[in-house]
């Protein structure tokens, strides 16, 4: 079975400060890892993914994420937060080595960036 | 480019009434298709996924069903809605390549009264 944990329901950060949204995962075998963002009453938008290779992945809107295999983590980061980054963020995982193509999502973290 | 459509955008239905939500994808062939439900604006629950016409996998036993009558059409149905069926329903597609990034539609807000 695969699972994702996002330990923080909400993260508050001031505009211009760096932000981190945490994600840890559990999967048999090698993982595919994803981050999505959701704005109110909208579908999820893909931000970035880790498949293989460099542990630091860069994505849309200046976001990046670092894959840490030993800590089974995939934290989302941005050097300088914007008010417009305020949204709900989801981490997701899929096991590389299985035929099951569906993703397992975390419960989401609400990011609030204060001006 | 690929686009994914869902309709209706919002729906209010009485308990016990039927349901039909439709999802279509343009600009790709033989996509994997998914239905998710999001309750209370947080976690996503995978309901169904399909790897081809007529091929449906159910993740959670409940009074919902899914069908895929055409390659790029995915329908979520119910014969009798329950109050607990209220939520935000999201359709997604992914290419058949192994990386499987999923792309989501705009969602349908269902309220069962």
Contacts between the chains, C-beta under 8 A, distances in Angstrom:
chain1	res1	chain2	res2	distance
A	32	B	99	6.9
A	32	B	100	6.7
A	34	B	101	6.8
A	34	B	102	7.7
A	36	B	104	7.6
A	41	B	88	7.7
A	41	B	107	7.2
A	41	B	109	6.9
A	42	B	106	6.4
A	42	B	107	6.9
A	43	B	6	8.0
A	43	B	90	5.7
A	43	B	92	8.0
A	43	B	104	3.7
A	43	B	105	5.3
A	43	B	106	4.9
A	43	B	107	5.0
A	44	B	44	7.8
A	44	B	90	6.9
A	44	B	92	7.7
A	44	B	104	4.3
A	45	B	104	7.3
A	46	B	101	5.7
A	46	B	102	7.4
A	46	B	103	6.4
A	49	B	99	7.1
A	49	B	101	5.9
A	51	B	99	5.7
A	88	B	41	7.0
A	88	B	42	7.6
A	90	B	44	6.9
A	94	B	100	6.2
A	96	B	98	7.9
A	101	B	32	5.5
A	101	B	49	7.0
A	101	B	51	7.1
A	101	B	94	6.7
A	101	B	100	5.3
A	102	B	34	6.5
A	102	B	46	5.3
A	102	B	49	5.0
A	102	B	57	8.0
A	102	B	59	7.2
A	103	B	46	7.7
A	103	B	100	7.5
A	103	B	102	6.0
A	104	B	46	7.7
A	105	B	43	6.4
A	105	B	44	4.4
A	106	B	43	7.3
A	107	B	42	5.5
A	107	B	43	4.3
A	108	B	42	4.9
A	108	B	43	6.1
